[in-house]
Amino acid sequence: MRDKIINKIKESVDDGVFPGCSLFIQKDKEELASFSYGVFSETGSMPVSINTLFDLASVSKLYTVAVILRAEMNNKLSIEDRASLYLPNFSESEITIKELLAHQANFGLRLSELRNKNPKDFRFEVFSILPPTKAVKDIHYENITYLFLGRIAEIVYGKTLTEIFSSLLSDLKLDNTKIGLLGQNNFISPPTEIRDGRLIENETHDESAAL
């Protein structure tokens, strides 16, 4: 099985499906397989290694779900609560935390619109948005929904989201998952994109994930 996976990775990189990949499989603290192949991204020729950090971007939503559900387990909130109990800009909205988790708010906007509106204070623009009055039945996948969930977590815990995530990662023993600026402990995040003529590295390039 190990050889099949490695061969598939090599084949995918060589066919241009993705520029590079790291594989690490561990069971009961025993390393079963580790393998790296290719480069990190088209913006930089740095080769991928086992110590390469990849930007979680939208996968961070899964960590946000865990944070919210842990808050419910600790009786700090209920996912049936209306978001308006915690967020002033939701005061006229009936949308619940559960509906935010399920992407049923449907804000109908892209975060780039807010960035362009006020590039100096992206965060202010996000948390000033007036949400829809009611949720919808179908799914509308939007990043902004989870920014509000992160803010709710900050309010009920009385801590920054960085502190909350750090505690979660520590409890789950996810030692190689990092938050904030990188470049320490032999871990690096290679270049991911060029923005305004600047090469983005050692920081989260996805704006909503960073926020």
GIWO-V118750 format. One record per residue. N is the residue number from 0. RES is the residue in one letter. PSI is psi in degrees with one decimal (* if undefined). Layout:
# GIWO-V118750
n=N res=RES psi=PSI
n=N res=RES psi=PSI
This chain:
# GIWO-V118750
n=0 res=M psi=-40.7
n=1 res=R psi=-47.2
n=2 res=D psi=-36.2
n=3 res=K psi=-42.4
n=4 res=I psi=-46.6
n=5 res=I psi=-43.9
n=6 res=N psi=-36.7
n=7 res=K psi=-39.3
n=8 res=I psi=-49.8
n=9 res=K psi=-44.6
n=10 res=E psi=-42.8
n=11 res=S psi=-42.4
n=12 res=V psi=-45.8
n=13 res=D psi=-28.1
n=14 res=D psi=-1.1
n=15 res=G psi=16.9
n=16 res=V psi=-41.1
n=17 res=F psi=156.0
n=18 res=P psi=-28.0
n=19 res=G psi=165.8
n=20 res=C psi=146.6
n=21 res=S psi=140.8
n=22 res=L psi=129.0
n=23 res=F psi=119.5
n=24 res=I psi=128.0
n=25 res=Q psi=141.2
n=26 res=K psi=124.7
n=27 res=D psi=45.2
n=28 res=K psi=7.4
n=29 res=E psi=125.9
n=30 res=E psi=121.0
n=31 res=L psi=-32.6
n=32 res=A psi=142.5
n=33 res=S psi=139.5
n=34 res=F psi=140.9
n=35 res=S psi=146.2
n=36 res=Y psi=136.9
n=37 res=G psi=-168.1
n=38 res=V psi=168.0
n=39 res=F psi=-48.2
n=40 res=S psi=168.9
n=41 res=E psi=-15.9
n=42 res=T psi=-9.2
n=43 res=G psi=147.7
n=44 res=S psi=9.3
n=45 res=M psi=126.3
n=46 res=P psi=147.8
n=47 res=V psi=140.0
n=48 res=S psi=176.1
n=49 res=I psi=-25.4
n=50 res=N psi=9.0
n=51 res=T psi=132.0
n=52 res=L psi=134.0
n=53 res=F psi=140.0
n=54 res=D psi=122.9
n=55 res=L psi=-32.6
n=56 res=A psi=-121.9
n=57 res=S psi=-14.7
n=58 res=V psi=-20.1
n=59 res=S psi=-19.9
n=60 res=K psi=-34.9
n=61 res=L psi=-35.5
n=62 res=Y psi=-35.2
n=63 res=T psi=-40.5
n=64 res=V psi=-46.1
n=65 res=A psi=-40.9
n=66 res=V psi=-44.2
n=67 res=I psi=-43.4
n=68 res=L psi=-34.8
n=69 res=R psi=-36.0
n=70 res=A psi=-38.5
n=71 res=E psi=-42.3
n=72 res=M psi=-31.6
n=73 res=N psi=12.4
n=74 res=N psi=31.7
n=75 res=K psi=-17.8
n=76 res=L psi=171.8
n=77 res=S psi=139.6
n=78 res=I psi=-10.3
n=79 res=E psi=-9.0
n=80 res=D psi=147.5
n=81 res=R psi=142.2
n=82 res=A psi=-24.3
n=83 res=S psi=-19.6
n=84 res=L psi=-20.1
n=85 res=Y psi=-27.5
n=86 res=L psi=116.9
n=87 res=P psi=-36.4
n=88 res=N psi=-7.1
n=89 res=F psi=11.9
n=90 res=S psi=-28.5
n=91 res=E psi=13.0
n=92 res=S psi=144.5
n=93 res=E psi=3.4
n=94 res=I psi=134.8
n=95 res=T psi=166.9
n=96 res=I psi=-40.6
n=97 res=K psi=-39.7
n=98 res=E psi=-31.5
n=99 res=L psi=-43.4
n=100 res=L psi=-34.8
n=101 res=A psi=8.0
n=102 res=H psi=45.9
n=103 res=Q psi=22.7
n=104 res=A psi=-42.1
n=105 res=N psi=71.4
n=106 res=F psi=-27.1
n=107 res=G psi=35.3
n=108 res=L psi=159.8
n=109 res=R psi=143.8
n=110 res=L psi=-24.9
n=111 res=S psi=-28.7
n=112 res=E psi=-39.0
n=113 res=L psi=-38.2
n=114 res=R psi=-42.7
n=115 res=N psi=-29.8
n=116 res=K psi=-40.3
n=117 res=N psi=77.7
n=118 res=P psi=-20.2
n=119 res=K psi=-19.7
n=120 res=D psi=69.3
n=121 res=F psi=-42.8
n=122 res=R psi=-43.5
n=123 res=F psi=-44.5
n=124 res=E psi=-41.1
n=125 res=V psi=-49.7
n=126 res=F psi=6.7
n=127 res=S psi=-6.6
n=128 res=I psi=136.3
n=129 res=L psi=121.2
n=130 res=P psi=168.3
n=131 res=P psi=154.3
n=132 res=T psi=-40.2
n=133 res=K psi=157.6
n=134 res=A psi=166.6
n=135 res=V psi=164.3
n=136 res=K psi=-30.6
n=137 res=D psi=176.4
n=138 res=I psi=130.0
n=139 res=H psi=96.4
n=140 res=Y psi=116.2
n=141 res=E psi=139.2
n=142 res=N psi=-36.0
n=143 res=I psi=-31.5
n=144 res=T psi=-43.5
n=145 res=Y psi=-18.6
n=146 res=L psi=-37.7
n=147 res=F psi=-36.6
n=148 res=L psi=-39.3
n=149 res=G psi=-38.9
n=150 res=R psi=-38.2
n=151 res=I psi=-42.3
n=152 res=A psi=-43.0
n=153 res=E psi=-40.7
n=154 res=I psi=-46.2
n=155 res=V psi=-27.2
n=156 res=Y psi=-19.0
n=157 res=G psi=29.0
n=158 res=K psi=166.0
n=159 res=T psi=157.5
n=160 res=L psi=-33.1
n=161 res=T psi=-43.8
n=162 res=E psi=-40.0
n=163 res=I psi=-46.2
n=164 res=F psi=-39.8
n=165 res=S psi=-41.6
n=166 res=S psi=-42.3
n=167 res=L psi=-47.7
n=168 res=L psi=-37.5
n=169 res=S psi=-45.7
n=170 res=D psi=-35.4
n=171 res=L psi=-0.4
n=172 res=K psi=37.6
n=173 res=L psi=70.3
n=174 res=D psi=-25.4
n=175 res=N psi=8.6
n=176 res=T psi=121.7
n=177 res=K psi=157.6
n=178 res=I psi=140.5
n=179 res=G psi=-156.1
n=180 res=L psi=143.4
n=181 res=L psi=-158.1
n=182 res=G psi=3.6
n=183 res=Q psi=169.0
n=184 res=N psi=33.2
n=185 res=N psi=10.7
n=186 res=F psi=137.0
n=187 res=I psi=153.2
n=188 res=S psi=104.6
n=189 res=P psi=171.4
n=190 res=P psi=137.3
n=191 res=T psi=-28.5
n=192 res=E psi=167.2
n=193 res=I psi=122.2
n=194 res=R psi=123.3
n=195 res=D psi=38.9
n=196 res=G psi=2.2
n=197 res=R psi=133.4
n=198 res=L psi=124.3
n=199 res=I psi=116.6
n=200 res=E psi=154.0
n=201 res=N psi=27.7
n=202 res=E psi=158.8
n=203 res=T psi=117.9
n=204 res=H psi=-22.7
n=205 res=D psi=114.6
n=206 res=E psi=-42.8
n=207 res=S psi=-37.7
n=208 res=A psi=-38.8
n=209 res=A psi=-40.7
n=210 res=L psi=*
